[in-house]
C-alpha cells in the first residue's frame, strides 16, 4: 500500500529553491532515507511529506495520518519533563482509540493507550517494539543524549498509530554503536507496517533503506559586501583645431616669440589637467553606475 507519493515535488521562494524535483514513493513497511549537504532542504522536505510544510511545485499524495519523530526546532522534548512524563502526557492527550478506528491503529498502539494509567512507559516502549531501548524513564528532556532524543521521538510518534513516521537528522551527534542501533530501530518500525522516512548525513553500511540524495540548493549567489572594482574607460577629448589667421604669411605673425613661447598660455596646469573637469566619471554617460549591493539585497 502506497503511503506517500511525491512527483517533482519542490518549494521555491523569493530566495530560490528550498528543494526541487523530488520523486519519492514510500509504501507501508518501507524505510526511506533522505541525504544531502546542510541547506539542501532535507528538513523542509520531511515536514512537507508529513503535511507540516508547504510545497508549490509537483504533486504530493498521502494515505493516512503522519507523525513526527525528533525534528530539531519543531518537535523536541520538553526540557523539564521526564521521559515517563512525556509518554504519559501524550497518552492522556490521545485518549483511548475510538472503536471505529481500532482496525486502523496498530494493536500495540491500542494496548499502549489503554494502559496509560497503569504503566505508560512500559506500554509505550513495548508498543514501539523497543524493549532494548537505552532510555531511562526518570531522565529529563534537557539531559537526554542525541540518541535518546531520537528514541523518545520515535516512541511518541507510534502512540497515535500513524501510517507515516518521519524523523530528522537521525545520525546527528551519535557514535557508531548508537547509529547502528538507531538504523536497526528504524528498520524494526518499518517491519511493523509503518512507512518511515528519515533524514541523515549518510546511511550506515548495511542499513535496509531506500536512499534519496538531495543536491545543493540553487540559491542566488550573495553579492560581495565590498564595492566592486569599476574600471573607468579612457576618455578621448577632441581639441578643436585653431583657426589659421588670414595673414598667416605675415612674417611678423609667425616669428613673434611672445605669441609662440608664452609659458602662461601653454603650460597652465589648471587648463589642461583639471581633475574636477575632464576626469569626473559622473559627467561621463559611458561610465557605469556603481551599485551598492546593500541597496539591492
N, C-alpha and C positions, 0 to 999 in steps of 0.2 A: 504494500500500500504506500503510495507516494504521499509524504507529509509536507514536503516543501518542493516547489518547482519555481526556479528563478531562471529567466531567459533574458540575456542582455541587460541585466539589472545595473543601474547606475544612479548616482546622485551628483548633480552639477550645481555649484553655487557661483556667486559672483567672483570668487577667488579661483575657480577652476573645478576640476573633478575631484570628488572625495573618493569614490570608487567607480568603476565603469566596466561594462562588458562582462558581467559575471554570469556564468551559467552554472547552476548548481541544482541538482535533483537528489533529495535525500528521502529514502524510504524508511519505514519502520524497521528497527533492528540494524541500522547502519550508523557508522561513526565517520563523520567528515571533519576535516581539519583545514582551516584557512591560515596560510602562512604569508609572510611578506615583511618588508622592512618597516621600521617605525614611520608612521604617517601615511601608510598605504591604504588606510580605511578599513582595517580588519574589524575594529570595534563597531564602527558605524554599520558595516555590513551585517554583523551578527545581530545588532539591535533591529535592523531593518527586517531580517528574516523572522525575528520574534514579534514583529509588529509594533516595535517601540521606537522606530526611527523612520523618517520619510525616504522615499526614492522618487525620482522624476523621470527615469528612463527605464525602458524594459517592462517586463511583466513579472508579477510575483503571485503565486497561488499557494495557499497553506490549507491544511486539513487538521482540525482540532486545535486545542489551546497550546500555547507555548509558555515555558517558564525559564526564568533567568537563574543561572548559577552566579558565581562570583564575576562581577563586572566592575572594575575599579571606577569610582566616582558615580556609579549608577545604582548598583545593588551590592552593598557591602554589609558586613556585620556591624551591629551596634557596639561601640566600644565598651559600654557599661554593662551589657548583658552577658551572662554566661552562655555556653553552648546549649545547655539544657533549657535555659530560659528562652533562647531563640527558637528552639524547636517547639516548646510548649506554647509560646505566643503565636507561632504560625498555625499550629493545630487548632488553637482556640479561635483564631480568625477564620479559618476554613470551615470549622464545624464538621459535623458528620456528613458523609456523602449522601445526597438525596437518592431515594430509591430509584428514580427514573434514570439516574446517571451511573448507577453502580456497574452496569455492564460495560461502561466506557472507561472506568477507572481501574487501574491495576489492583489486583486483590491485595497486594502488600500495602498499597497506599490506603485502601479502605480499612484494613486492620489497624494501621497506624493511627488513623483519625478516630477510630473507635476507642483506642486505648490511651488517648491524650491525658485523661485524668489519672490513670494508674501509673504508667511509666512512659512518658513521652519520649525520652531519649532512646531507650531500648527499642521501642516500637518503631521509631523513625529510622534508626540505624538498620534494623532488620529489614524494614520495608525497602530501603535503598540497596540492600544486599552488601552492605559494608560492615560485616561483622568483625573484620580485621582492621577496622578504621583506627588510625592513630589519633584519636580525638578524646580529650578529657572533658567530661560534661561540666566541670566546675571552672574551666578556664574562661576568662572574659574575652570579649571580642578584641580589645586592644592588645592582648597578649598572644594572639594566635599567630603562628608562623604562616608564611605564604601557602604552604601545602595544606595546613589546617583550614585556612580561609576557603580554599578551593573545595575541600571536602565538605565543609559546612554548607557552602553554596549549593553543591550538588544534592545533598540530603534534603535541604529545604525545597529545592526545585521538584523533587519527586513527590512531595506530600500532596500537591494539587492534582496529581495524576495527569500530567500533560502528555501531548503527543510529541512535542519537540522540547529539547533541553539545549540551551546554549551556554557556553562558559568561555570567558575571555582570558587570554594570556595564561594558560594552564601551566606553562613551564617557567613562569617568571619567579625568580628568587628561590628555586628549588635545586637541590643537588641531584646527582644521577640516580641514587636509590629512590628518592622521593618522586622524581619524574617517572621512573619506571612504574611505581605504584599507581600514580595518577593515570597513566595511559592504560593500565590494566583496569582501573576503576571505571574509566570511560567506556572501555570495551564491554565491561560487565553490564553497564547501564544499557548499552545497545542490545546486548543479548536478552535483556528483559523486555524488549519491544519498543523502547524509546528510539526516536530519531535524535541523534546527538550531533551538534555542530559546535566545534571548539575552535579557538584561535591559538596560535603558538608561534614562537620564533622559528622553531624547527620541530620535526617529528622524530621521536626516538626510533632507532633501528628496530625493526620487528613489530612495530605497532600496526594493528589491523585498522587502517584508516584510509579513506579516500582523501587525497591531498589536493587542495586548490591553492595556487600561487597567485597572489596579487602583486602587480608591479608598482613602480613608483608613481605617486600621483602626479598628474600633469598640471601642477600649479604654475602660475606665471612666475618668471624669474624676478626676484626682488631687485629693484634698481639700486645701484651703488649710492650710498649716502653722501659721498663726496661729489662735488660738481664735476661733470665730465669735461675732459680736456677738449677745448674747441680751437681749431686752427683757423685763424682769420686769413682769408685769401689775400694775396698781394694785390695792391691797387695800382692801376696804371693811370696816371694823371696826364691828361692831354694838355700840353702847354701850347697856347696859340702862337703861331709864328708872328714875329714882329714885322710890322709894315715897313717896307723899304721906302725911305723918303724919295721924293721926286728928284731931289738934287743929289742922288747918290754918287754922281760923278764929280761932285764938288770936292776937290782935294781937301778943302778946309773942314768938310763934314766928316771925312773918313780918317783923317790923321789927327783929329783933335784928341790929345791924351786925356783931357778932362772928361770926354764922353765915353771912352772905352775902358778906362782903368780906374773908375771911381769905386773904391772899395766899399763905400756905403751902399751902392746900388746893387752890387753883385754878391756880396758876402754877408748880407743881412740874415742872421740865423732865424729871426722871427718871421721872415717872409718865406723861407724855403723849408724849414724843418719844424713847423709848428705842430707839436704833438697833440694839441687840442683841436686842430682843424682837420688836416687831411688824414690823420691816423685814427680818428674816432670811429670805431666799428658801429656805434649806434646810429650814425648817419648814413651807413652804407646799406642799401637794400639787399645786397647779396650776402651779407653776414647773417648766419643763422642765429636765432634767439637761443640763449642758454636757459634751459628749462630746469627749474629747481625740482628734483624728484619728490621732495616732501609735499609739494603742492598737489601732485597728481596721485598720491598714494591713497 
